[in-house]
Amino acid sequence: MVLMNPVISKLTGKLVVLASASPRRLEILTNVGLRFEVVPSWFKETLDKRLFKTPHEYAVETAKQKALEVAKRMPFKHLKTPDIVIGADTVVTVDGLILEKPVDKQDAYRMLSRLSGKEHSVFTGVAIILCHEKEDEEIDYQVIDFYEETKVKFADLSDDLLWEYINSGEPMDKAGGYGIQALGGMLVEYVHGDFLNVVGFPLNQFCKKLGLIFSPPGSLTHNSTQTSPQGSAEPQGINDPAAPDLTSRATMQMQNVREHETEDSKEKLCKMIELMDGFKASKVLFTASKLRVFDVLRSSKTGELQAEDVAQEIKASMKGTERLLEACVSLGLLQRTGKQYANTAMSRHFLLSDGPLSLQGYIQHCNELVWPLFTHLETAVREGTNQHEKAFGKTSNNLFQDAYYSRHEVKLRFMKAMHSIARVSGRDVATAFDLSKYKTACDLGGCTGAMAYEFAKAHPGLSVTMFDLPKVIEMSGHFRPHDADDRVSFVAGDFFKDELPKADVYILARILHDWSDEKVHILLSKIAKACSPGCAVLVSEIFLDEDRKGPSRGLLQALSMTEGRQRSASEYSLLLKSHGFTAAQVKHTHNLLDAILFCDCGAATSFGCETCYRSPQ
Ligand SMILES: C[S@@+](CC[C@H](N)C(=O)[O-])C[C@H]1O[C@@H](n2cnc3c(N)ncnc32)[C@H](O)[C@@H]1O
């Protein structure tokens, strides 16, 4: 018997297409009464997994590409336009690895023994493509996507059992090398989450999503009315004798749609207000930092002060101080009990000038340098140039030599800014990859050495040479940590002109984005020349999403850049590839900077390359 799901019934009369040849997905959807055509996708599953922050993003993107390929092909090859195309992709992940379908029995054995005795995750990404034919016969594709995660634990599996299972042939066409719905069920100790998700399709969430598309929250669920995804009401079922009064139902429906729209527009308004006031919030943070409000509160005996005491300490007016403190409370930078103000955990963490993770240096840089540049944004956009001259009355052909290092206090401020970001992100960058096989590293443009010290701390066998312009090296002593490691040494030079120190790993942290492709090629060719076979290059930057739609931190920074540009991980990979470096591993650290490790494994050993895992050549 088929239990007629009211949501599934909404699809009656529509051309629904499943863009998958998987018999398991076909069975799951047929069992709930869905009528559909199967058009297997021609999309090759070749997306570079390393470019995705999480396995589910990879699965969702693959599902989306599979479904879009079918949706776009059908009007030409099949001469009909589907209403809905469903795509799905299932991956298994364990120990940070994505397991796909095994290529042979040995591969299946490797996968299954990795899963033995452990919990792993099964992710299915699903994409629902709604195809709308427009008046000009163009087709509009609306994509709704989601994913489901289920945790599965395997029992400890003996080699005999594994080989018996592998020889049954079942693992070969299945992600992770097993099928839970058949013999593979014997391997499983427990399942947490949607079982059908492990089989290949998260039916429950799929139905919920269809419910949201065809009957958004608040609308009537009676199957004789329907709300389109855009929110317009469409009364149906005129001939249904059991249907209640259609006019009042349609009116209620419209009311619900309007409520929904009101909620939606309120959310949009909040977002707009946040954007309009964003600059005020930044300036409050900059000013409170510059006036040392957070340090003053910390150094009081009880950690809290009244507004008048703060005003006295920072030598400012009572009225202005009170307004500033109140604004800080509203932004979560301070807390207030009665008349007493105190730091919040966030400000204790990042805003005390001597804290290990202090962002004070960077905040002052934003206030004194980035802020004036942004006040000329309109001209910068019109002219396509950096507004250094307008903001500071000086041209800057070379950002570092002409702008940052022209005056002592500006140089110090810039170095403090770099230092604070390197302190906050350095540990995550330094520990992003296993560098234990390397003995020497060179941090090119290492500034204060903060990143170099983090690398030395994270890798006990590594000596790090910090290389930067002479004007920087002469001041780096100011930033030397009290427990400075003597495996860090300093060399002065210009990386475009001078010979680079020899090293096994070259670190480029926030260097390449400052330069045009042309300059990047000059620097990379110098690194390639200094490199011996087997050496590596570690690039750490904000990586733009591949579609350049985010992260906004990177795209906003680009607006005040001079000759440089922000790039995606694959753009960096292309630049390095032309100098013989292969992108080996990508790490999204969830901190301020991400990282890619490139290797020059042209002369890999007969065992293959341990960094990029390429087979022997
Ligand atoms: C954006 S900062 C990055 C600092 C550091 N790598 C970090 O992540 O904190 C760029 C660094 O490159 C250095 N630099 C710029 N041009 C250089 C050159 N021609 N030779 C050597 N270093 C240079 C600057 O002095 C500065 O320290």
The ligand as an SDF file (V2000), in Angstrom:
LIG
                    3D

 27 29  0  0  0  0  0  0  0  0999 V2000
   50.7240   41.9460    4.5270 C   0  0  0  0  0  0  0  0  0  0  0  0
   52.2730   41.7890    5.2950 S   0  0  0  0  0  0  0  0  0  0  0  0
   52.2390   40.0960    5.8510 C   0  0  0  0  0  0  0  0  0  0  0  0
   53.0890   39.8560    7.0430 C   0  0  0  0  0  0  0  0  0  0  0  0
   53.1780   38.4290    7.5330 C   0  0  0  0  0  0  0  0  0  0  0  0
   53.5400   37.4910    6.5220 N   0  0  0  0  0  0  0  0  0  0  0  0
   51.9040   38.0120    8.2110 C   0  0  0  0  0  0  0  0  0  0  0  0
   51.1410   37.1840    7.7000 O   0  0  0  0  0  0  0  0  0  0  0  0
   51.6690   38.5190    9.3090 O   0  0  0  0  0  0  0  0  0  0  0  0
   53.3980   41.7660    3.9400 C   0  0  0  0  0  0  0  0  0  0  0  0
   54.8310   41.6710    4.3480 C   0  0  0  0  0  0  0  0  0  0  0  0
   55.6240   41.5760    3.1670 O   0  0  0  0  0  0  0  0  0  0  0  0
   56.7850   42.3770    3.3400 C   0  0  0  0  0  0  0  0  0  0  0  0
   57.3160   42.7730    2.0270 N   0  0  0  0  0  0  0  0  0  0  0  0
   56.7430   43.5950    1.1340 C   0  0  0  0  0  0  0  0  0  0  0  0
   57.5280   43.7390    0.0480 N   0  0  0  0  0  0  0  0  0  0  0  0
   58.6160   42.9860    0.2820 C   0  0  0  0  0  0  0  0  0  0  0  0
   59.7880   42.7230   -0.4740 C   0  0  0  0  0  0  0  0  0  0  0  0
   59.9520   43.2700   -1.6700 N   0  0  0  0  0  0  0  0  0  0  0  0
   60.7040   41.9020    0.0550 N   0  0  0  0  0  0  0  0  0  0  0  0
   60.5320   41.3550    1.2810 C   0  0  0  0  0  0  0  0  0  0  0  0
   59.4420   41.5600    2.0370 N   0  0  0  0  0  0  0  0  0  0  0  0
   58.4950   42.3750    1.5440 C   0  0  0  0  0  0  0  0  0  0  0  0
   56.2790   43.5500    4.1330 C   0  0  0  0  0  0  0  0  0  0  0  0
   57.3260   44.2460    4.7640 O   0  0  0  0  0  0  0  0  0  0  0  0
   55.3270   42.8870    5.1120 C   0  0  0  0  0  0  0  0  0  0  0  0
   55.9970   42.4980    6.2580 O   0  0  0  0  0  0  0  0  0  0  0  0
  1  2  1  0
  2  3  1  0
  2 10  1  0
  3  4  1  0
  4  5  1  0
  5  6  1  0
  5  7  1  0
  7  8  2  0
  7  9  1  0
 10 11  1  0
 11 12  1  0
 11 26  1  0
 12 13  1  0
 13 14  1  0
 13 24  1  0
 14 15  1  0
 14 23  1  0
 15 16  2  0
 16 17  1  0
 17 18  1  0
 17 23  2  0
 18 19  1  0
 18 20  2  0
 20 21  1  0
 21 22  2  0
 22 23  1  0
 24 25  1  0
 24 26  1  0
 26 27  1  0
M  CHG  2   2   1   9  -1
M  END
$$$$
